[in-house]
Amino acid sequence: MDDRTGTEEHYPHANRGVRAHSVFNPAHGPTWGLHPTRALRSMRSTFDHLEPCLPMSLRPSTLGTALRPSRALLHPLWIGSLAVLVLNDHVLKGAGMLPEVLTGKLSDFAGLVVAPILLAMVLRVRTRRGVLLSHVAVGAVFAALQLSSVVATQWSAAMATLGIPWITTQDATDLIALPALGLSLWAFRRVIAQRVHSPARRSAELVAAGTGLLCCAATSSGPGEPFRLDPVTDVYVHNAGDQPLVVRFRALAPSVDLDCNAVANDPGGLITEPLFGDSQSFLLDPDQNLGLRVNNEWDDVESSSCYAMLLDVDGLPPAVAFWRDGAVPLHTVPALGYDESPRGGIDLLVPEDGDSLGEYDNMGSETVVFSIPPAAPPIDGACAPQSDATRLDWSNPPTGTWEVFGIERGADGCFSVDLGTRNTDGEPNDSQRWYLCAPLTDLQIEPGRRVQLDNVTGSGQGDGGISLRTIDGGPDDDYIELRAFRGDVFPMFHGLQIAAVPEFECGYVVGERCGTITRSTAVTAGGGDFGVTQLLPGSVETLEGEGSRQMTVAVAHAEERAALDPECAEGPDTLGLDLEVVAILAEPSDG
């Protein structure tokens, strides 16, 4: 009832069974005629019903609660991730129990769960924004270390100043672990907001935090980490200066195949950057020695006939370390100082003025480090590396019997071949378009001819070809058969043989892509009732045979390869001859 008007007023609270009326007090303003305890209880009930519908950051139960990232240190996910990190780095890596690709990623996933919470705890973060920024910071540093050698170098140096030896192995595929940050953020969102007042739990959290920090600092990082144990190694580097040196090195990529004899005369000029794998960086203290290939308990790389490392040291020009297996036996080298018999040692000499580049010095009798010469002018003529643009190529062949509806040669040198069948009424049916790229001007098959298209298998990896031949055999129709083949040996074709011999007057050169090391090859074609001729890549010759038979031969590519990364380069997946030839037999009909 309004004291001034005598009318009764109803308010929204009435629909909850609570009728309120205002009592006007000039001194204190209007007040509600509802008991304060009942009003507070009603408000709490309302918020309790609405809380599950609100985001966590806006829920009343968390608005007034300072977050404690340390609460997540006893979460099963965090403890399990820390256990995986330690077990993987100190037991599983190199043990052969799990594939290397798996052990290489386990630590990344586990570390991205462990690190953000530790960072948030150390920074005494108390808000959800701070927790989120801790995760973002860890992800940004992790990505930068994988993508930037400059950042990796500076990080290693910074960690070294803190007394934490650190190596960064750059591998962009490690970024696949970044979703683990989202898992951490989601999984710990509730536990860090819990109200826990237990001295025992607090003590357990401190123990977990200390263990996590210690394990992260002591995590095994693979080859390159500077131990103070005397290394047992073959080839090693020695910091001859009085300042720490940041050293980066890259071994050959695992997929690379190398002809040791072919590159031994000029490793620095022939073994180029594309052939090397991931970069590893570490800090080498003054007078310290470090093995390049094997060092104490570090895992030895897979045995090979020879080894190559791309060296990149601050203050020194890039160089290539190259040595044959067994040329330098495994031996114990002092962790610091010079060996009495410095076999396989590489002295890193940095000038004191800092205005000029330093140099590498072979400490022993074996020459194991080679300078990289300045870029030479491109080689022209018969000895020049061949372009991949002129290689044979074809689309997936629709094998079987077809009628040729049309053939057209494009400006790029590729033929589009329209194949199809006809129905019972003679109408075109089931048409297919097939492409063949070859150094030919004509396929010699007319539209309307019936043909058989087949695959041709080779004897080696990456070998193979296609065969296209006429099958209608009319009295006035010549028999035409085309064979395109790529591999190291061209199979005999109606008496035709292809022989390829390296041009020994030409030296090995680095190809235009993938770092492939090649040497030009001379090709001879002939045999059976056909004459013999020599061909150069890109040339076409027609050989005459008996009874007006003709054999047209075109060489698309012919090289010998001494270094190869099959995951990058075109052609066969093995070293040796890289031969691509197409031949067309034209045989007049008996009619």
C-alpha positions in Angstrom: 0.0 0.0 0.0 1.5 3.4 -1.0 1.4 5.6 2.2 0.9 8.6 0.1 -1.9 7.4 -2.3 -3.3 4.5 -0.4 -2.9 2.3 -3.5 -1.2 -1.1 -3.4 1.6 -1.7 -5.9 2.8 -5.1 -7.2 6.4 -5.6 -8.3 8.1 -8.4 -10.4 8.9 -10.3 -7.3 5.2 -11.1 -7.0 5.4 -13.8 -9.6 7.8 -15.6 -7.3 5.3 -15.6 -4.5 6.7 -12.6 -2.7 4.6 -9.4 -2.5 6.5 -6.3 -1.7 5.4 -2.8 -1.0 7.4 0.3 -0.7 7.6 2.4 2.4 8.8 5.9 1.8 11.2 7.3 4.3 12.2 10.8 3.6 15.5 10.3 5.5 16.6 7.1 3.9 14.7 6.9 0.7 12.4 4.0 -0.3 13.0 0.6 1.3 11.5 -2.8 0.7 9.2 -4.5 3.0 11.0 -7.8 2.6 13.3 -9.3 5.3 17.0 -8.9 4.2 17.8 -12.6 4.9 14.9 -13.7 2.7 16.0 -11.3 -0.1 19.6 -12.5 0.0 18.5 -16.1 -0.1 16.2 -15.4 -3.1 19.1 -13.7 -5.0 21.4 -16.6 -4.4 18.8 -19.1 -5.6 18.4 -17.1 -8.8 22.2 -17.0 -9.5 22.5 -20.7 -8.7 20.0 -21.5 -11.4 21.7 -19.2 -13.9 25.3 -20.1 -13.2 25.6 -23.2 -15.4 24.5 -21.0 -18.4 27.3 -18.5 -17.9 30.9 -18.7 -19.2 33.3 -19.9 -16.6 35.0 -16.5 -16.5 31.6 -14.8 -15.5 30.3 -17.3 -13.0 29.7 -15.9 -9.6 31.6 -18.7 -7.9 34.8 -17.7 -9.7 34.5 -13.9 -10.0 35.9 -13.4 -6.5 38.4 -16.3 -6.6 42.0 -15.7 -7.4 43.2 -18.5 -9.7 46.0 -20.7 -8.6 47.8 -22.4 -11.6 49.7 -24.5 -9.0 46.5 -26.4 -8.4 46.9 -28.0 -11.8 50.3 -29.5 -10.8 48.5 -32.4 -9.1 46.1 -33.0 -12.0 46.5 -36.5 -13.5 47.0 -35.0 -17.0 49.9 -32.7 -15.9 51.6 -35.4 -13.8 51.2 -37.9 -16.7 52.6 -35.5 -19.2 55.6 -34.8 -17.0 56.2 -38.5 -16.7 55.9 -39.0 -20.5 58.4 -36.1 -21.0 61.0 -37.6 -18.7 60.5 -41.2 -19.8 60.6 -40.3 -23.5 63.7 -38.1 -23.3 65.8 -40.3 -21.0 64.6 -43.8 -21.9 62.7 -44.2 -25.1 64.7 -41.9 -27.4 67.2 -44.0 -29.2 66.2 -47.2 -27.5 64.5 -48.6 -30.6 61.4 -49.5 -28.7 59.3 -47.0 -30.5 59.6 -45.4 -34.0 61.8 -42.3 -34.1 59.0 -40.2 -35.6 56.9 -41.0 -32.5 59.6 -40.4 -29.9 60.4 -37.1 -31.7 56.9 -35.8 -31.2 56.0 -37.2 -27.8 58.2 -34.7 -25.9 56.6 -31.9 -27.9 53.1 -32.8 -27.0 54.0 -33.5 -23.3 56.1 -30.3 -23.0 53.3 -28.1 -24.3 51.0 -29.4 -21.5 53.6 -29.1 -18.8 55.3 -25.7 -19.6 52.3 -23.2 -19.7 51.2 -24.1 -16.2 54.8 -23.9 -14.9 55.1 -20.5 -16.5 51.8 -19.2 -15.1 52.9 -20.5 -11.6 56.3 -18.8 -11.8 54.8 -15.5 -12.9 52.1 -15.8 -10.1 49.3 -15.4 -12.6 45.9 -14.9 -10.9 43.5 -14.3 -13.8 42.2 -16.3 -16.7 43.6 -13.8 -19.1 47.0 -14.4 -17.5 46.6 -18.1 -17.9 45.7 -17.7 -21.5 48.6 -15.4 -22.2 51.0 -18.0 -20.6 49.8 -20.6 -23.0 50.1 -18.1 -26.0 53.6 -17.2 -24.9 54.7 -20.9 -24.7 53.2 -21.6 -28.1 54.8 -18.5 -29.7 58.3 -19.4 -28.4 57.9 -23.0 -29.4 56.9 -22.0 -33.0 59.7 -19.5 -33.3 62.3 -22.0 -32.2 61.1 -24.4 -34.9 60.9 -21.8 -37.7 63.8 -19.4 -37.1 67.4 -20.4 -36.7 68.1 -16.9 -35.3 65.6 -17.3 -32.5 67.0 -20.8 -31.8 70.5 -19.5 -31.6 69.6 -16.7 -29.3 67.5 -19.0 -27.1 70.4 -21.5 -26.7 72.7 -18.6 -25.8 70.2 -17.2 -23.2 69.7 -20.7 -21.7 73.5 -21.1 -21.5 73.8 -17.9 -19.5 71.4 -19.4 -17.0 73.6 -22.5 -16.7 71.2 -24.6 -18.7 72.8 -26.3 -21.7 70.2 -26.3 -24.4 70.0 -27.6 -28.0 67.3 -26.7 -30.4 66.5 -29.2 -33.1 64.5 -27.3 -35.8 61.7 -29.3 -37.4 58.6 -27.5 -38.7 56.6 -30.7 -38.4 56.8 -30.3 -34.6 54.2 -27.6 -34.9 51.7 -30.4 -35.1 51.9 -30.5 -31.3 50.5 -27.0 -30.8 46.9 -28.3 -30.2 48.3 -29.6 -26.9 48.1 -26.0 -25.6 44.3 -26.1 -26.1 44.1 -29.3 -24.3 46.0 -27.8 -21.3 43.9 -24.7 -21.3 40.6 -26.7 -21.3 41.6 -29.6 -19.0 42.9 -27.3 -16.2 40.2 -24.6 -16.4 38.3 -25.9 -13.3 41.1 -27.1 -11.1 42.9 -23.8 -11.0 39.8 -22.1 -9.7 39.2 -24.5 -6.8 39.2 -23.3 -3.3 41.7 -25.6 -1.5 43.2 -24.7 1.8 45.3 -27.7 2.7 49.0 -27.3 3.8 49.6 -30.9 2.7 48.3 -30.1 -0.8 50.3 -26.9 -1.0 53.5 -28.9 -0.1 52.7 -31.4 -2.8 52.2 -28.7 -5.3 55.6 -27.2 -4.5 57.3 -30.6 -4.9 55.6 -31.1 -8.2 56.6 -27.6 -9.4 60.2 -28.2 -8.4 60.3 -31.6 -10.1 58.8 -30.1 -13.3 61.3 -27.3 -13.5 64.2 -29.6 -12.8 63.0 -32.2 -15.4 62.5 -29.5 -18.0 66.0 -28.1 -17.5 67.6 -31.6 -17.5 65.6 -32.9 -20.4 67.9 -34.8 -22.9 67.9 -32.9 -26.1 69.9 -35.2 -28.4 73.1 -34.6 -30.3 74.8 -31.3 -29.7 74.3 -30.8 -26.0 77.7 -29.9 -24.4 78.5 -32.6 -21.8 81.6 -32.4 -19.7 82.3 -36.1 -20.1 85.2 -37.0 -22.4 83.4 -37.7 -25.7 84.1 -40.9 -27.6 83.8 -39.8 -31.2 85.4 -39.8 -34.6 85.1 -36.2 -36.0 84.7 -33.3 -33.6 85.0 -29.6 -33.4 87.1 -27.6 -30.9 86.5 -24.0 -29.8 89.9 -22.5 -30.1 88.8 -19.0 -28.9 88.3 -17.5 -25.5 84.5 -16.8 -26.0 81.6 -19.2 -26.3 80.6 -20.0 -29.8 77.1 -20.7 -31.2 77.5 -23.7 -33.5 74.8 -25.0 -35.9 75.2 -28.1 -37.9 73.0 -30.2 -40.2 73.6 -33.8 -41.1 72.4 -35.2 -44.5 68.7 -35.7 -44.6 67.7 -39.3 -43.9 66.3 -39.7 -47.4 69.5 -38.6 -49.2 71.6 -41.1 -51.1 75.2 -40.1 -51.8 77.9 -41.6 -54.0 80.9 -41.1 -51.7 83.5 -41.6 -54.5 81.9 -39.1 -56.8 81.8 -36.3 -54.3 85.1 -37.0 -52.4 87.1 -34.6 -54.6 85.0 -31.5 -53.9 82.6 -32.0 -51.0 82.4 -28.3 -50.3 81.3 -27.5 -53.8 79.0 -30.4 -54.6 77.2 -31.2 -51.3 74.9 -28.2 -51.1 72.3 -27.0 -48.6 69.2 -28.7 -50.0 70.7 -32.2 -49.3 70.9 -31.5 -45.5 68.3 -32.1 -42.9 67.2 -30.3 -39.8 69.4 -27.8 -38.1 70.8 -28.3 -34.6 72.3 -25.5 -32.6 74.4 -25.5 -29.4 76.7 -23.4 -27.4 80.4 -24.5 -27.4 82.4 -23.1 -24.4 86.0 -22.0 -24.9 88.4 -24.9 -25.3 85.5 -27.4 -25.4 85.3 -30.4 -27.8 82.2 -31.8 -29.2 81.6 -34.8 -31.5 79.6 -34.2 -34.7 78.3 -37.7 -35.4 78.6 -39.6 -32.1 79.3 -38.4 -28.6 79.1 -40.7 -25.5 75.5 -41.9 -25.0 74.1 -39.9 -27.8 72.6 -42.1 -30.5 74.9 -42.9 -33.4 73.4 -42.1 -36.8 72.7 -44.9 -39.2 76.0 -46.3 -40.5 77.0 -45.1 -44.0 79.9 -45.3 -46.3 80.6 -41.6 -45.7 79.2 -38.7 -43.7 78.7 -35.0 -44.3 77.7 -32.1 -42.0 77.0 -28.6 -43.0 78.7 -26.3 -40.4 77.5 -22.8 -39.6 79.5 -21.1 -36.8 79.1 -17.5 -35.7 82.1 -15.6 -37.1 83.1 -18.3 -39.6 82.0 -18.9 -43.1 79.8 -22.0 -43.8 81.8 -25.2 -44.5 81.2 -28.9 -45.1 82.7 -31.6 -42.9 83.1 -34.8 -44.9 84.7 -38.1 -44.1 84.5 -41.7 -45.0 83.4 -44.3 -42.5 86.4 -45.7 -40.7 88.8 -43.0 -42.0 88.8 -41.6 -38.4 88.3 -44.4 -35.8 86.2 -43.8 -32.8 88.4 -42.6 -30.0 88.2 -40.7 -26.7 88.7 -37.0 -26.9 89.1 -34.8 -23.8 86.1 -32.7 -23.0 88.3 -29.6 -22.8 91.6 -28.9 -24.4 93.6 -30.5 -27.2 94.0 -34.2 -27.8 97.6 -35.5 -27.9 96.7 -37.1 -31.2 94.0 -34.8 -32.6 92.6 -37.2 -35.3 89.4 -35.9 -36.9 89.6 -32.6 -35.0 88.3 -29.3 -36.5 89.7 -26.1 -34.9 87.2 -23.2 -34.9 89.4 -20.1 -35.2 87.5 -16.8 -34.7 89.5 -13.5 -35.2 89.6 -11.3 -32.1 88.8 -8.1 -34.0 85.4 -9.4 -35.2 85.7 -7.5 -38.5 86.7 -10.5 -40.6 85.6 -14.1 -40.9 87.5 -16.8 -39.1 88.6 -20.1 -40.5 88.5 -23.9 -39.9 91.7 -25.8 -39.4 92.1 -29.6 -39.8 93.9 -30.5 -36.6 94.9 -34.0 -37.6 96.4 -35.6 -40.7 93.0 -36.2 -42.2 91.3 -33.5 -44.1 87.7 -33.5 -42.8 86.5 -29.9 -43.3 86.1 -28.2 -46.7 85.3 -24.6 -47.5 82.3 -23.8 -49.7 83.5 -22.0 -52.8 81.8 -18.8 -54.1 78.9 -19.4 -56.5 80.3 -20.2 -60.0 78.8 -19.0 -63.3 76.2 -21.4 -64.8 77.7 -24.1 -66.9 76.6 -24.1 -70.5 76.8 -26.7 -73.3 76.8 -30.4 -73.2 78.1 -30.5 -69.6 75.3 -28.3 -68.1 72.8 -29.9 -65.7 69.5 -30.7 -67.5 66.2 -29.1 -66.7 63.3 -31.1 -65.3 61.0 -29.2 -67.6 61.9 -31.4 -70.6 61.2 -34.7 -68.8 58.7 -37.3 -70.0 55.4 -37.1 -68.2 51.9 -38.5 -68.6 48.6 -38.5 -66.8 47.2 -41.6 -65.2 46.6 -43.9 -68.3 43.2 -45.4 -68.8 44.5 -48.8 -69.8 42.4 -50.9 -72.1 41.1 -50.9 -75.7 39.9 -47.6 -77.1 39.2 -45.7 -80.3 41.2 -42.5 -80.9 38.8 -39.7 -81.2 41.4 -37.0 -81.6 45.0 -36.0 -80.9 46.2 -32.4 -80.4 49.6 -31.1 -79.5 49.7 -28.1 -77.2 52.1 -25.2 -77.0 53.8 -26.8 -74.0 54.8 -29.9 -76.0 52.2 -32.1 -74.4 49.7 -34.2 -76.5 46.0 -34.4 -75.4 44.7 -37.8 -76.6 40.9 -38.2 -76.7 40.0 -41.9 -76.3 36.5 -43.5 -76.2 34.2 -46.2 -77.2 31.0 -46.4 -79.3 27.6 -47.9 -78.5 25.7 -50.2 -80.8 24.4 -47.3 -82.8 27.9 -46.1 -83.5 27.6 -43.0 -81.2 30.6 -41.9 -79.1 30.5 -43.4 -75.6 32.7 -43.4 -72.4 35.2 -40.8 -73.6 38.5 -40.2 -71.8 41.2 -37.6 -72.2 44.8 -38.7 -71.7 48.0 -36.5 -71.7 51.5 -37.4 -72.8 54.4 -34.9 -72.6 57.3 -35.9 -74.9 59.8 -34.2 -77.2 57.9 -35.3 -80.3 56.1 -33.4 -83.1 53.7 -36.3 -84.0 52.5 -39.5 -82.4 51.9 -41.0 -85.9 48.4 -42.4 -84.9 45.4 -41.0 -86.8 42.0 -40.4 -85.3 39.7 -43.4 -85.9 42.3 -46.0 -85.1 41.7 -48.6 -82.4 44.5 -48.8 -79.9 45.6 -50.7 -76.8 47.0 -48.6 -73.9 49.0 -50.4 -71.2 51.5 -49.8 -68.4 55.1 -51.0 -68.8 56.8 -52.1 -65.6 60.5 -51.6 -64.9 63.1 -53.4 -62.9 63.9 -50.7 -60.4 62.3 -48.2 -58.1 60.7 -45.3 -60.0 61.1 -47.2 -63.3 58.2 -47.7 -65.6 56.5 -46.5 -68.7 53.5 -46.8 -71.0 52.8 -48.5 -74.3 50.3 -47.3 -77.0 49.8 -49.5 -80.1 47.3 -49.9 -82.9 45.2 -53.1 -83.0 42.8 -52.6 -85.9 45.2 -54.0 -88.4 43.5 -53.0 -91.7 45.2 -53.9 -95.0 46.0 -50.2 -95.6 46.9 -49.3 -92.0 50.5 -49.2 -90.8 51.2 -50.8 -87.4 52.2 -48.1 -84.9 53.5 -48.7 -81.5 54.8 -46.1 -79.0 56.7 -46.7 -75.9 57.7 -44.1 -73.4 59.9 -45.2 -70.5 61.8 -43.6 -67.6 64.3 -45.4 -65.4 68.0 -46.5 -65.5 67.6 -49.0 -68.4 65.3 -48.7 -71.5 63.9 -52.2 -72.2 64.6 -53.7 -75.6 61.9 -52.5 -78.1 61.6 -54.4 -81.4 65.3 -54.9 -81.5 66.1 -51.3 -80.5 68.6 -50.9 -77.6 69.5 -47.8 -75.7 73.0 -47.5 -74.2 73.9 -44.6 -71.9 77.5 -43.8 -70.9 78.6 -40.9 -68.7 80.5 -38.1 -70.3 83.8 -38.5 -68.4 85.1 -35.2 -69.8 82.3 -33.5 -68.0 82.6 -33.1 -64.2 79.8 -33.5 -61.7 77.6 -30.5 -61.2 74.8 -29.5 -58.9 71.4 -29.6 -60.6 68.9 -26.7 -60.7 66.8 -28.0 -57.8 66.9 -30.4 -54.8 70.7 -30.3 -54.7 70.9 -33.3 -57.0 74.5 -34.0 -58.2 74.6 -35.0 -61.9 76.9 -35.7 -64.8 76.0 -35.5 -68.5 75.5 -38.8 -70.3 76.0 -39.8 -73.9 73.2 -41.9 -75.4 73.5 -44.4 -78.3 70.5 -45.9 -79.9 70.3 -48.8 -82.4 70.2 -52.6 -82.8 68.3 -55.3 -84.7 67.8 -54.2 -88.3 68.0 -50.5 -87.4 71.0 -48.3 -87.8 73.0 -46.8 -84.9 73.0 -43.2 -83.9 74.1 -41.0 -81.0 71.6 -38.6 -79.4 71.7 -35.7 -77.1 68.9 -34.9 -74.6 66.1 -33.2 -76.4 67.1 -34.6 -79.8 65.0 -36.8 -82.1 66.3 -39.3 -84.7 64.6 -41.6 -87.1 66.3 -44.9 -87.8 65.6 -46.9 -91.0 65.0 -50.7 -90.8 64.2 -53.5 -93.2 61.0 -53.4 -95.2 60.6 -49.6 -94.8 60.3 -50.0 -91.1 61.1 -46.9 -89.2 62.0 -46.3 -85.5 61.8 -42.7 -84.2 63.8 -42.2 -81.0 63.7 -39.1 -78.8 65.8 -38.6 -75.6 64.0 -36.5 -73.0 66.6 -36.8 -70.2 69.9 -38.6 -69.7 72.2 -38.0 -66.7 74.2 -39.9 -64.2 73.4 -39.0 -60.6 75.8 -39.0 -57.6 73.6 -37.5 -54.9 69.8 -37.7 -54.7 66.9 -36.9 -52.4 64.1 -39.1 -53.7 61.5 -37.1 -51.7 62.4 -34.0 -53.8 64.0 -35.0 -57.1 62.3 -36.2 -60.2 63.2 -39.5 -61.9 64.2 -42.9 -60.4 64.6 -43.2 -56.7 68.1 -44.6 -56.9 71.6 -43.3 -57.9 73.0 -44.1 -61.3 71.5 -43.5 -64.7 68.5 -41.3 -65.0 67.2 -42.1 -68.5 64.0 -41.0 -70.2 63.3 -42.2 -73.8 60.3 -42.4 -76.1 60.4 -44.5 -79.3 57.8 -45.0 -82.0 57.8 -48.0 -84.4 56.1 -47.5 -87.7 55.7 -50.7 -89.7 54.0 -50.7 -93.1 51.1 -53.0 -93.6 51.4 -56.0 -95.9 48.7 -54.6 -98.1 
